[in-house]
Amino acid sequence: MGDVIPLAPGTAPAGDAGAPPAEDVDAFAARTAREPFWLDTVAIPETFREALGVAVAEARRDLEPGRPAEIVDALVTLADRHRLDLLDRRALELDAEVMAAWPRDLWMRAYRTIWERWAWRRMPTVGDFRGPLGDAIERRRRRYDLLTTLDARLRARAGPGSLPECIAALERAGPGVRQTWFRAALRRDPGLTPADRHDLNRWVPVVARRIAEVGLFGSPEA
């Protein structure tokens, strides 16, 4: 997963910061987790949304859990092979339940490592299996959380529908986005003047229907 893109402390983006490249889905998810205001200052193209959907599906697959029964069988086989005393059945099942919550491929990696290297005259514990994995499990969980959070936020920002939603969205947006829509309102309503720029309640009704149709970052022109 990409690291958070560094920004100068306290720096806020000015206007439209441009669209995040599709290959930077993870980096953008990490950035917006720390600084959500970026979601209201960049245009999110359809290609990025598609890339995000692919990344979310991939992250979900990467968390596919194991099966406790499979793990119990594997532990019994390990004990037989290394001539180790088995735990009582309930302890064995509890260990299996814990490890089944890990991504299945990571559990298999840990099992292979233990199979190849285990030299103690006791059954390995859950911690022994987890050791070779380091923080791989948490990295996958963190990636999934970041991507699904970004997906949920983008869905929530998909497009304001009502006048209050349009006003709220423009209040959150950068000055460049507000200026774009204000200029569109000026072209549509001869009664507006540049002095009305800060009065969103005055001019947003003029362009609210268009915003609802194309979204905040769509074209203001009908």
C-alpha positions in Angstrom: 0.0 0.0 0.0 1.3 3.5 -0.8 2.3 5.8 2.0 0.5 9.0 2.8 1.5 11.7 0.3 3.3 14.3 2.3 1.9 17.8 2.5 3.2 20.8 4.2 1.7 21.2 7.7 -1.4 23.3 7.6 -1.4 23.5 3.9 -4.9 23.6 2.3 -5.3 23.0 -1.5 -6.3 26.0 -3.5 -9.2 25.4 -5.9 -9.3 22.3 -8.1 -6.2 20.3 -7.3 -6.7 18.0 -10.4 -7.8 14.4 -10.6 -5.9 11.7 -8.7 -4.3 9.2 -11.1 -5.9 5.7 -11.0 -2.5 4.2 -10.0 -2.5 6.3 -6.9 -5.8 4.8 -5.4 -4.0 3.6 -2.2 -2.1 6.8 -1.8 -5.2 8.9 -2.3 -7.1 6.8 0.2 -4.4 7.3 2.8 -4.2 11.0 2.1 -8.0 11.6 2.4 -8.2 9.5 5.6 -5.9 12.1 7.2 -7.2 15.2 5.4 -10.8 14.6 4.2 -11.1 18.1 2.7 -9.2 16.8 -0.4 -12.3 15.0 -1.5 -14.0 18.4 -2.0 -11.1 19.9 -3.9 -10.4 17.4 -6.7 -12.5 16.1 -9.5 -12.9 12.3 -9.3 -13.1 10.9 -12.8 -15.0 7.7 -13.6 -11.7 5.9 -14.3 -10.6 6.5 -10.7 -13.9 5.3 -9.3 -13.6 2.1 -11.4 -10.0 1.6 -10.2 -11.2 2.1 -6.6 -13.8 -0.5 -7.1 -11.2 -3.0 -8.3 -8.9 -2.1 -5.4 -11.8 -2.7 -2.9 -12.6 -6.1 -4.4 -8.9 -7.0 -4.3 -8.5 -5.9 -0.7 -11.6 -7.9 0.3 -10.2 -11.0 -1.4 -6.9 -10.5 0.4 -8.8 -10.8 3.7 -10.6 -14.0 2.8 -10.5 -16.0 6.1 -9.4 -19.6 6.6 -11.5 -22.5 7.7 -11.2 -23.7 11.3 -11.7 -27.4 10.4 -8.9 -27.1 7.8 -6.6 -25.6 10.4 -7.4 -28.3 13.0 -6.5 -31.0 10.4 -3.3 -29.2 9.6 -2.3 -28.9 13.3 -3.0 -32.6 13.8 -0.8 -33.4 10.7 1.9 -31.1 12.1 1.9 -32.9 15.4 2.1 -36.3 13.8 4.9 -35.3 11.6 7.0 -33.7 14.3 5.9 -36.2 17.0 4.5 -33.5 19.2 1.9 -33.9 22.0 -1.4 -32.5 20.9 -3.4 -30.0 22.9 -6.7 -31.1 24.2 -9.4 -30.8 21.6 -11.0 -27.6 22.9 -7.7 -25.8 23.0 -6.9 -27.0 19.5 -10.3 -25.7 18.3 -9.8 -22.3 20.0 -6.4 -21.9 18.3 -8.0 -22.8 15.0 -10.8 -20.2 15.5 -8.3 -17.5 16.1 -6.1 -18.3 13.1 -9.1 -18.8 10.8 -9.8 -15.1 11.2 -6.5 -14.4 9.4 -6.3 -14.2 5.6 -6.2 -17.8 4.4 -3.1 -17.3 2.3 -1.2 -15.8 5.2 -2.2 -18.6 7.4 -0.9 -21.1 4.8 2.4 -19.1 4.6 2.8 -19.2 8.4 2.0 -22.9 8.4 4.6 -23.7 5.8 7.2 -21.7 7.7 6.4 -23.6 10.9 6.5 -26.9 9.1 9.9 -26.2 7.7 11.6 -24.6 10.7 9.9 -25.9 13.9 12.4 -27.6 16.2 10.8 -27.4 19.6 9.4 -30.4 21.4 6.0 -28.8 21.9 3.1 -27.7 19.8 3.5 -24.2 18.4 1.2 -21.6 19.8 -0.9 -19.0 17.9 1.9 -16.5 18.5 4.4 -18.8 17.0 2.3 -19.0 13.8 1.8 -15.2 13.8 5.4 -14.4 14.3 6.6 -15.0 10.7 3.8 -12.8 9.3 5.0 -9.6 11.1 2.3 -6.9 10.6 1.1 -8.3 7.2 -2.4 -9.0 8.6 -2.8 -5.5 10.0 -1.5 -3.9 6.8 -4.2 -5.8 4.8 -6.9 -4.8 7.3 -5.7 -1.2 7.3 -5.7 -1.1 3.5 -9.3 -2.5 3.3 -10.5 0.1 5.9 -8.9 2.9 4.0 -10.3 1.9 0.6 -13.8 1.2 1.9 -13.8 4.5 3.8 -12.8 6.4 0.6 -15.5 4.5 -1.3 -18.2 5.4 1.2 -17.2 9.0 1.3 -17.2 9.3 -2.5 -20.7 7.7 -2.6 -21.9 10.2 0.0 -20.4 13.0 -2.2 -21.7 11.6 -5.5 -24.0 14.5 -6.1 -26.0 16.9 -4.1 -29.7 16.7 -4.9 -31.5 19.4 -2.9 -30.8 23.1 -2.7 -29.5 22.8 0.9 -27.2 19.9 -0.2 -25.9 22.1 -3.1 -25.1 25.0 -0.7 -23.4 22.7 1.8 -21.3 21.0 -0.9 -20.2 24.4 -2.2 -19.4 25.6 1.3 -17.1 22.5 1.7 -15.5 22.9 -1.8 -12.5 25.0 -2.6 -12.8 28.6 -3.8 -12.1 27.6 -7.4 -15.1 25.3 -7.5 -17.3 28.0 -6.0 -16.0 30.6 -8.4 -16.8 28.3 -11.4 -20.4 27.9 -10.3 -20.8 31.5 -9.4 -19.7 32.6 -12.8 -22.3 30.1 -14.3 -24.9 31.7 -12.1 -23.9 35.2 -13.3 -24.4 34.1 -16.9 -27.8 32.7 -16.1 -29.2 35.5 -13.9 -28.7 39.1 -15.1 -29.9 40.3 -11.7 -26.8 38.9 -10.0 -23.6 41.0 -9.5 -20.1 40.2 -8.4 -21.0 41.5 -5.0 -23.3 38.5 -4.5 -20.4 36.0 -4.6 -20.3 35.3 -0.9 -24.1 35.0 -0.6 -24.6 31.4 -1.5 -28.3 31.5 -0.6 -28.7 34.3 -3.2 -27.0 32.6 -6.2 -26.9 28.9 -5.7 -30.6 28.4 -6.5 -29.8 29.6 -10.0 -27.5 26.6 -10.6 -28.7 24.1 -8.1 -30.6 22.1 -10.7 -27.5 21.9 -12.9 -25.4 20.8 -10.0 -27.9 18.1 -9.2 -27.7 16.9 -12.8 -23.9 16.8 -13.3 -22.4 16.9 -9.8 -20.2 19.5 -8.3 -17.4 18.9 -10.6 -19.4 18.5 -13.8 -19.8 21.1 -16.5 -21.8 24.1 -15.5 -22.9 24.6 -19.1 -26.3 23.1 -19.9 
